[in-house]
Amino acid sequence: MRLARGVRQPVAFSAVADAGARVLYWFVNESYVGRSAPGEALYWQAPDAGSYRVRVVDDHGRSDERRLELALVN
């Protein structure tokens, strides 16, 4: 997370999905944060610096997850 002139910048989530997937559902720490098309960015505003678990699930039920570490920088 970047702190630029006192404003936090959103984090862009994007994923490539198998053929046939039309929608990706995004979750951070088990909370739903939005949906996007495969290859299209979804922007998320982190509430604070820290460690987050990001999970994406396509409309066929396939999923993947990653750990995201965010720190404030000047």
N, C-alpha and C positions, 0 to 999 in steps of 0.2 A: 504494500500500500504506500503510495507516495503522498506526502503532505506538501502541496505546492501553494504557497501564499495562504496557508490556513484552510485550504479546501482539499479534502480527500478525493483521490481519483478512483473511479470505479474499476473493478477487476473484470476483464472480458473472459468469459468461458466459451469455448468452442470445441467441437468434437466431430470427427469423421465417423460415419456409421456405415454398416453394411447396406448393400443395395436393398431397396424395399422399405427402409426406415424413412418415415416422413416427419416424425416429431421426436424431439429429445426433451425429456423432463429433467430439470436440474434441482438438486437438493444440497443444502449445506447443513452439516450436523443434524441430519434427519428432517430438516424443515424445507418444505417446497419453496423454491425461490423464482421459478418461472419455466418457460418453455421456449424452444427455438427449433428451427429447421437444422438438419445436419449441415455442418460447415458454416453456419450463420452464428454470429456472436450474440451471447446474452450477457448484459452488463449487470453486475451485482455490486452493491455498496456494502463493504464490510463495516460492521458496527465499531470495530476497534482492531488494533494489532493483535496477533495471536495465532494459534493453530486451529485450522478448520479441516473438516473432512468434506470433500466435494464428490458427489455421486451423480452420475448421469444414467438415465434409463430411457431406452428407445420404446417406440410404440409396439414392439414385439416382445418386450420384457427383458431384453439383453441390457446388461449394465456394466459399468466400470466405475472405479473411484480412485481418488488421489488425495494425499495429504497436502494442504496448502499452508505455508508459513508466511505470515505478513508482518512486516516491521515498518515503523515510521522512519522516514529518512528526510533529510533537509535538502 
